[in-house]
């Protein structure tokens, strides 16, 4: 067991990256994280219609039952602008931020390996 852990830490032997156990664990981790993101999409969906309200102990209205709507339906139901372009712009900003951070991190790895 200790020999396997040493080989994993060194990136050699049967547990080197890209083989067997390491690939399986990475794939499982990625699948788990994708599942979390897809599962939370229902909660963070911005275009909702509240069907039922509940009054909290402090007297404020709390949404009890909500229905997700498409942006066009949201505009029709609420009379508010759906701001799809803003949402797509934020999506693009997020993608660019992740891309820039990945490029920065890979440049640092290359610089560290060259020293």
Beta strands, then each sheet from edge to edge (+ up, - down):
strand 1: 48-55
strand 2: 61-68
sheet 1: 1+ 2-
end
